[in-house]
Amino acid sequence: MAVLSTAVFGQGGGQRSFNPEDMAKRTVDQLKTELKLTADQVKKVEPIVLKYAKESQKVRESAGGDREKMRAETQKITTKQTAELEKVLTKDQVAAYKKYLADRQNRMGGGGQRPQNN
């Protein structure tokens, strides 16, 4: 959930499983609906999403509670996953996927990357 996964990459709550297989399944189910994936696309998307769900779990485990580190690493994973998915999706689906990511990030309170004002 990522993500997905992400995000695929949920915060807190404690009710959701962070098992990569469960995260990947939830994400693929959402993408099937949101992007209207074909059966062939689903077969190609599933291993990509699972790969990055596993990477996300490793990040969560190694971050030691450092939320900023986890966020930064998760953004890198999302970028790599998006690049792989773009090879499978149509142009319209890529646009819908990017909107899906933005909407998900806003729901999670992430708001995307913010410029540093130092």
C-alpha positions as CSV (number, residue, x, y, z in Angstrom):
1,M,0.0,0.0,0.0
2,A,1.9,0.2,-1.2
3,V,1.3,1.2,-1.6
4,L,0.0,0.7,-2.1
5,S,1.2,0.7,-0.8
6,T,1.6,2.0,-1.5
7,A,0.5,2.4,0.0
8,V,0.0,0.8,0.4
9,F,1.8,2.7,3.0
10,G,-0.7,3.3,5.9
11,Q,-0.1,5.1,9.1
12,G,-1.1,4.0,12.6
13,G,-4.5,2.4,13.2
14,G,-3.3,-1.0,14.2
15,Q,-6.3,-2.6,12.4
16,R,-4.7,-3.2,9.1
17,S,-2.1,-6.0,8.5
18,F,1.3,-4.8,7.4
19,N,1.9,-8.3,5.9
20,P,3.3,-7.5,2.4
21,E,1.0,-10.0,0.7
22,D,-2.1,-8.5,2.3
23,M,-1.0,-5.0,1.5
24,A,-0.3,-5.9,-2.1
25,K,-3.7,-7.7,-2.4
26,R,-5.5,-4.6,-1.0
27,T,-3.6,-2.3,-3.4
28,V,-4.2,-4.4,-6.5
29,D,-7.9,-4.7,-5.6
30,Q,-8.1,-0.9,-5.4
31,L,-6.1,-0.4,-8.6
32,K,-8.4,-2.9,-10.5
33,T,-11.3,-0.7,-9.6
34,E,-9.7,2.7,-9.8
35,L,-7.8,2.1,-13.1
36,K,-10.1,-0.5,-14.6
37,L,-7.3,-2.9,-15.1
38,T,-7.6,-5.7,-17.7
39,A,-7.0,-9.3,-16.5
40,D,-3.7,-9.2,-18.4
41,Q,-2.7,-6.0,-16.6
42,V,-3.6,-7.5,-13.2
43,K,-1.2,-10.4,-13.9
44,K,1.6,-7.9,-14.6
45,V,0.7,-5.4,-11.8
46,E,0.5,-8.0,-9.0
47,P,4.2,-8.9,-8.9
48,I,5.2,-5.3,-9.1
49,V,3.0,-4.2,-6.2
50,L,4.1,-7.2,-4.1
51,K,7.8,-6.5,-4.7
52,Y,7.4,-2.9,-3.4
53,A,5.1,-4.0,-0.5
54,K,8.0,-6.2,0.6
55,E,10.4,-3.3,0.3
56,S,8.1,-1.1,2.3
57,Q,7.9,-3.6,5.1
58,K,11.7,-3.7,5.2
59,V,11.8,0.0,5.5
60,R,9.2,0.0,8.3
61,E,11.2,-2.6,10.2
62,S,14.5,-0.9,9.7
63,A,13.3,2.7,10.4
64,G,13.1,2.1,14.1
65,G,10.1,4.4,14.5
66,D,11.8,7.2,12.7
67,R,8.7,8.5,10.8
68,E,10.7,11.0,8.7
69,K,13.1,8.3,7.5
70,M,10.2,6.0,6.8
71,R,8.4,8.7,4.8
72,A,11.5,9.5,2.7
73,E,12.2,5.9,1.9
74,T,8.6,5.2,1.1
75,Q,8.5,8.1,-1.4
76,K,11.5,6.5,-3.1
77,I,9.8,3.2,-3.3
78,T,6.6,4.8,-4.6
79,T,8.6,6.5,-7.4
80,K,10.2,3.2,-8.4
81,Q,6.9,1.4,-8.3
82,T,5.2,4.1,-10.4
83,A,8.0,3.9,-13.0
84,E,7.4,0.1,-13.3
85,L,3.6,0.4,-13.4
86,E,3.8,3.0,-16.1
87,K,5.2,0.3,-18.5
88,V,2.0,-1.7,-17.9
89,L,-0.6,1.0,-17.9
90,T,-2.2,3.1,-20.6
91,K,-1.6,6.8,-20.7
92,D,-5.1,7.4,-19.2
93,Q,-4.4,4.8,-16.5
94,V,-1.1,6.5,-15.6
95,A,-2.9,9.8,-15.1
96,A,-5.6,8.0,-13.0
97,Y,-2.9,6.2,-11.0
98,K,-1.1,9.5,-10.2
99,K,-4.4,11.0,-9.1
100,Y,-5.0,7.9,-6.9
101,L,-1.6,8.4,-5.3
102,A,-2.3,12.0,-4.6
103,D,-5.7,11.3,-3.2
104,R,-4.3,8.6,-1.0
105,Q,-1.6,10.8,0.3
106,N,-4.0,13.6,1.1
107,R,-6.3,11.1,3.0
108,M,-3.3,10.0,5.0
109,G,-2.4,13.6,5.8
110,G,0.9,13.4,3.9
111,G,0.1,16.1,1.3
112,G,3.1,15.0,-0.8
113,Q,6.6,16.4,-0.9
114,R,6.9,19.7,0.6
115,P,9.6,22.2,-0.3
116,Q,12.1,22.9,2.4
117,N,12.1,26.5,3.6
118,N,15.4,26.6,5.4
